[in-house]
Amino acid sequence: MASTRLRHVSMLGQRIRVGVRPGTGSGPPLVLCNGIGASLDLLQPFVDRVDPRIEVVSFDVPGVGGSPTPRIPYSFASLAWFLTRLLDRLGYERFDVLGISWGGGLAQQVAFQNPRRCRRLVLAATATGALMVPAHPRVLAKMLTPQRYLDPDYARSIAAELYGGRMREEPDLAARLLHDQSRIGSRRGYLLQLLAGAGWSSLPGLPLVRQPTLILAGRDDPIIPLVNARILRLLLPDATLHVYDDGHLGLVTAADELGPLVSGFLLTDRPGQR
């Protein structure tokens, strides 16, 4: 299987760290939108379980991982526009998009703004934005700072309460996932991500989404309660919900299950590839 190739792409005054895992097929790539504060490296276990026919494109949001902090704030709408310009630069006309957690909001916005270019949508451990069923206030308070990315002992101590699933029995796993490979961005970059999502909601636009959508939700996700996935399923015209027995980071900790599942969803109806 091909490995992920890393590079920096300069565009509109911003340098973006990009990863491309080449695919052997001819279909559109899968573009990954990561969670708040997380660099593209965090999802590598999932990328490794995606079918090798599918090209996978990942990137660090400005201010996160290896992408420098931008000079001015951004919104989901402007970041979605920026991402599509980045895909233009990389030579992709059509694409599929997957978003996890905060990145699920960005993925929904990309689908809204690109009804012809975005072919399929995968939403993992995510919700509708400001208008959602919230987590417990204790959990939300821990999301306000990037401390878990800066201190492995702190990541270990809050793993069960914050991430649920396997982290309840294996809190050391959180420290390894967030620190062994993932790259740390700036505190300002984290704040800009928080601001981008403030007040944003996908609820009004969901009934207009025409892309086939796969929703992935953990049965034990303290950050995004399962009911939010059921709301997404209810409002999206063409959506399938898969509930897995893990927590918020199930895309990584249950990659052996979810990688092939996502691959099957994306490869359906690709001529000669299934």
C-alpha positions as CSV (number, residue, x, y, z in Angstrom):
1,M,0.0,0.0,0.0
2,A,1.2,3.5,-0.8
3,S,2.3,5.7,2.0
4,T,1.1,9.3,2.7
5,R,3.2,11.9,0.9
6,L,3.6,15.2,2.8
7,R,4.2,18.6,1.3
8,H,3.4,22.3,1.9
9,V,1.3,24.2,-0.6
10,S,1.5,28.0,-0.7
11,M,-1.8,29.7,-1.6
12,L,-3.3,33.1,-1.0
13,G,-0.5,34.0,1.4
14,Q,-1.0,30.9,3.5
15,R,1.2,27.7,3.6
16,I,-0.9,24.6,4.1
17,R,0.6,21.2,5.1
18,V,-1.0,18.6,2.9
19,G,-0.9,14.8,2.9
20,V,-1.8,12.6,-0.1
21,R,-2.1,8.8,0.1
22,P,-2.2,7.9,-3.6
23,G,-4.9,5.6,-4.8
24,T,-4.8,2.9,-7.5
25,G,-8.3,3.6,-8.7
26,S,-9.7,6.3,-11.0
27,G,-12.4,7.7,-8.8
28,P,-12.5,11.0,-6.9
29,P,-10.3,11.3,-3.8
30,L,-11.5,11.3,-0.2
31,V,-10.8,14.6,1.5
32,L,-10.4,14.5,5.3
33,C,-11.4,17.4,7.6
34,N,-10.0,16.8,11.1
35,G,-11.3,17.7,14.5
36,I,-10.4,20.8,16.5
37,G,-6.7,21.1,17.4
38,A,-5.8,17.9,15.6
39,S,-3.2,17.6,12.9
40,L,-3.6,15.3,9.9
41,D,-1.4,12.7,11.5
42,L,-4.0,11.7,14.0
43,L,-6.2,10.1,11.3
44,Q,-3.3,8.0,9.8
45,P,-4.6,4.7,11.3
46,F,-7.9,5.3,9.5
47,V,-6.2,6.3,6.3
48,D,-4.2,3.0,6.5
49,R,-7.5,1.1,6.5
50,V,-9.1,2.9,3.6
51,D,-9.2,0.8,0.5
52,P,-6.0,1.3,-1.6
53,R,-8.1,2.2,-4.7
54,I,-9.2,5.4,-3.0
55,E,-6.9,8.4,-3.0
56,V,-6.9,10.1,0.4
57,V,-6.2,13.8,0.8
58,S,-5.7,15.3,4.3
59,F,-4.5,18.8,5.4
60,D,-3.7,20.8,8.5
61,V,-6.2,23.7,9.1
62,P,-4.4,27.1,9.3
63,G,-3.0,27.4,12.8
64,V,-3.0,23.6,13.4
65,G,-0.1,21.1,13.1
66,G,2.2,22.1,10.3
67,S,0.1,25.0,8.9
68,P,1.1,28.4,10.2
69,T,-1.5,30.5,12.0
70,P,-3.3,32.9,9.7
71,R,-3.3,36.6,10.3
72,I,-7.0,37.0,10.3
73,P,-9.9,34.9,11.6
74,Y,-12.0,32.7,9.3
75,S,-15.4,31.2,9.2
76,F,-16.6,27.7,8.0
77,A,-17.8,29.3,4.8
78,S,-14.5,31.0,4.0
79,L,-12.5,27.9,5.0
80,A,-14.7,25.7,2.8
81,W,-14.0,28.1,-0.1
82,F,-10.3,28.0,0.7
83,L,-10.3,24.2,0.8
84,T,-11.9,24.0,-2.6
85,R,-9.3,26.4,-4.0
86,L,-6.6,24.1,-2.5
87,L,-8.2,21.1,-4.2
88,D,-8.1,23.1,-7.5
89,R,-4.4,23.6,-7.0
90,L,-3.9,19.9,-6.4
91,G,-5.8,19.0,-9.6
92,Y,-9.0,17.5,-8.2
93,E,-12.3,18.4,-9.9
94,R,-14.7,16.1,-8.0
95,F,-14.1,14.7,-4.6
96,D,-15.7,13.0,-1.6
97,V,-15.4,14.6,1.8
98,L,-15.2,13.2,5.4
99,G,-15.4,15.3,8.5
100,I,-14.9,14.3,12.1
101,S,-16.2,16.3,15.0
102,W,-15.3,20.0,14.3
103,G,-14.3,18.9,10.8
104,G,-17.8,17.5,10.3
105,G,-19.1,21.1,10.4
106,L,-16.5,22.0,7.7
107,A,-17.4,19.0,5.6
108,Q,-21.1,19.9,5.7
109,Q,-20.3,23.5,4.6
110,V,-18.1,22.1,1.8
111,A,-21.1,20.0,0.7
112,F,-23.5,23.0,0.8
113,Q,-21.1,25.2,-1.3
114,N,-20.2,22.5,-3.8
115,P,-23.3,20.5,-4.7
116,R,-21.8,19.5,-8.1
117,R,-18.1,18.9,-7.1
118,C,-18.7,17.1,-3.8
119,R,-19.9,13.6,-4.7
120,R,-20.4,11.9,-1.3
121,L,-20.3,13.0,2.3
122,V,-19.2,11.1,5.4
123,L,-19.9,12.6,8.8
124,A,-18.2,11.1,11.8
125,A,-18.8,11.9,15.5
126,T,-20.3,15.3,14.6
127,A,-23.5,17.3,14.8
128,T,-25.3,20.4,13.4
129,G,-23.2,23.1,15.1
130,A,-24.5,25.6,17.6
131,L,-28.0,24.2,17.5
132,M,-27.4,20.6,18.7
133,V,-27.9,18.5,21.8
134,P,-24.8,19.5,23.8
135,A,-22.3,17.5,25.9
136,H,-22.3,17.8,29.7
137,P,-20.8,21.2,30.8
138,R,-17.8,19.4,32.4
139,V,-17.0,17.9,29.0
140,L,-17.5,21.2,27.2
141,A,-15.2,23.0,29.6
142,K,-12.3,20.6,28.8
143,M,-12.8,21.4,25.1
144,L,-12.2,25.1,25.5
145,T,-8.4,24.8,25.6
146,P,-5.8,22.7,23.7
147,Q,-4.3,21.4,26.9
148,R,-4.8,17.8,26.0
149,Y,-2.6,18.3,23.0
150,L,0.1,20.0,25.1
151,D,0.3,17.7,28.1
152,P,0.2,13.8,27.7
153,D,-0.5,13.3,31.4
154,Y,-3.5,15.6,31.2
155,A,-4.7,13.8,28.0
156,R,-4.5,10.5,29.9
157,S,-6.3,11.9,32.9
158,I,-9.3,13.2,30.9
159,A,-9.5,10.5,28.3
160,A,-12.3,8.5,29.7
161,E,-14.6,11.5,30.5
162,L,-13.8,13.3,27.2
163,Y,-13.6,10.6,24.6
164,G,-15.5,7.6,26.1
165,G,-15.4,4.2,24.3
166,R,-12.0,2.4,24.4
167,M,-10.5,5.3,26.3
168,R,-12.4,4.3,29.4
169,E,-10.4,1.1,29.7
170,E,-7.2,2.4,27.9
171,P,-6.6,6.0,28.9
172,D,-2.9,5.6,27.8
173,L,-4.2,5.3,24.3
174,A,-5.3,9.0,24.3
175,A,-1.8,10.1,25.3
176,R,-0.2,8.0,22.5
177,L,-2.7,9.1,19.8
178,L,-2.5,12.8,20.7
179,H,1.3,13.0,21.2
180,D,3.3,10.2,19.5
181,Q,2.5,11.4,16.0
182,S,0.2,14.3,16.0
183,R,1.7,17.8,15.6
184,I,0.8,20.6,17.9
185,G,-0.5,24.0,16.6
186,S,-0.6,27.3,18.3
187,R,-3.1,28.3,21.0
188,R,-4.2,31.1,18.8
189,G,-4.9,28.6,16.0
190,Y,-7.1,26.6,18.4
191,L,-9.0,29.8,19.4
192,L,-9.6,30.6,15.7
193,Q,-11.1,27.1,15.2
194,L,-13.4,27.7,18.1
195,L,-14.4,31.1,16.7
196,A,-15.1,29.6,13.2
197,G,-17.7,27.3,14.7
198,A,-19.3,29.9,17.0
199,G,-22.9,30.5,16.0
200,W,-22.7,28.3,12.9
201,S,-25.5,25.8,12.3
202,S,-26.2,23.4,9.5
203,L,-29.8,22.8,10.5
204,P,-31.4,25.1,7.9
205,G,-29.4,23.7,5.0
206,L,-29.5,19.9,5.8
207,P,-32.8,19.2,3.9
208,L,-31.2,20.7,0.8
209,V,-28.1,18.4,0.8
210,R,-28.4,15.9,-2.1
211,Q,-25.1,14.1,-1.7
212,P,-25.5,10.5,-0.4
213,T,-24.3,10.7,3.2
214,L,-22.9,8.1,5.6
215,I,-23.2,9.1,9.3
216,L,-20.8,7.4,11.8
217,A,-21.6,7.8,15.5
218,G,-20.1,6.2,18.6
219,R,-22.5,4.6,21.1
220,D,-20.4,6.1,23.9
221,D,-19.4,9.6,22.7
222,P,-19.4,12.2,25.6
223,I,-18.5,15.1,23.2
224,I,-21.3,14.4,20.6
225,P,-24.2,12.5,22.2
226,L,-25.6,9.9,19.9
227,V,-29.0,11.7,19.5
228,N,-27.2,14.3,17.3
229,A,-26.5,11.6,14.7
230,R,-30.1,10.6,14.7
231,I,-31.1,14.2,14.0
232,L,-28.7,14.4,11.1
233,R,-30.2,11.1,9.8
234,L,-33.7,12.5,10.1
235,L,-32.9,15.8,8.3
236,L,-30.6,14.6,5.5
237,P,-32.6,13.4,2.4
238,D,-30.2,10.6,1.5
239,A,-28.4,9.4,4.6
240,T,-27.4,6.1,6.3
241,L,-26.5,5.9,10.0
242,H,-24.0,3.4,11.4
243,V,-23.6,3.3,15.1
244,Y,-20.3,1.7,16.3
245,D,-19.4,0.5,19.8
246,D,-16.7,3.0,20.7
247,G,-16.3,6.7,21.5
248,H,-15.5,10.0,20.0
249,L,-12.3,8.9,18.4
250,G,-13.7,5.7,17.0
251,L,-12.6,6.7,13.5
252,V,-9.1,6.0,14.8
253,T,-9.6,3.4,17.6
254,A,-12.1,1.4,15.5
255,A,-10.3,2.0,12.2
256,D,-10.4,-1.8,11.4
257,E,-14.2,-1.6,11.3
258,L,-14.8,1.9,10.0
259,G,-12.1,2.1,7.3
260,P,-13.6,-0.8,5.2
261,L,-17.1,0.5,5.9
262,V,-16.3,3.9,4.6
263,S,-14.5,2.4,1.6
264,G,-17.5,0.3,0.7
265,F,-19.8,3.4,0.8
266,L,-17.4,5.3,-1.4
267,L,-16.7,2.5,-3.9
268,T,-20.4,1.7,-4.6
269,D,-21.3,2.7,-8.1
270,R,-17.7,3.2,-9.2
271,P,-17.6,1.5,-12.6
272,G,-15.2,-1.5,-12.6
273,Q,-14.2,-0.9,-9.0
274,R,-16.6,-3.0,-7.0
